């Protein structure tokens, strides 16, 4: 039976974790650059647009 390569498994876990962090960071950056408006269809004077 072959010996388990723990270094490879650890590296794969690290890569997966970094990929998740990068995706989360990219999502946050996109949200900061293109914020969703909280526009409810009303103008600032309180009347309906």
C-alpha positions in Angstrom: 0.0 0.0 0.0 1.3 3.5 -0.9 2.2 6.0 1.8 -0.2 8.9 2.1 1.3 12.2 0.9 0.1 14.6 3.6 2.1 17.5 2.1 0.1 17.3 -1.1 -3.2 17.2 0.8 -2.2 20.2 2.9 -1.2 22.1 -0.2 -4.6 21.3 -1.8 -6.5 22.5 1.3 -4.4 25.7 1.3 -5.1 26.4 -2.4 -8.8 25.8 -1.9 -8.9 28.2 1.1 -7.0 30.9 -0.8 -9.4 30.5 -3.7 -12.3 31.0 -1.4 -10.7 34.1 0.2 -9.9 35.5 -3.2 -13.5 35.0 -4.4 -14.8 36.6 -1.2 -12.5 39.6 -1.6 -13.4 40.0 -5.3 -17.1 40.0 -4.3 -16.6 42.6 -1.6 -14.6 44.8 -4.0 -17.4 44.5 -6.7 -20.0 45.5 -4.1 -17.9 48.5 -3.1 -17.5 49.6 -6.7 -21.1 49.1 -7.7 -23.2 49.6 -4.6 -26.8 48.5 -4.9 -29.1 51.5 -4.6 -31.9 51.5 -2.0 -34.2 53.3 -4.4 -37.8 52.4 -3.6 -39.2 54.3 -6.6 -39.8 57.5 -4.6 -38.2 60.9 -5.1 -36.4 62.7 -2.3 -39.4 64.9 -1.5 -41.4 61.8 -0.3 -43.8 61.6 -3.2 -44.1 58.8 -5.6 -42.0 59.1 -8.7 
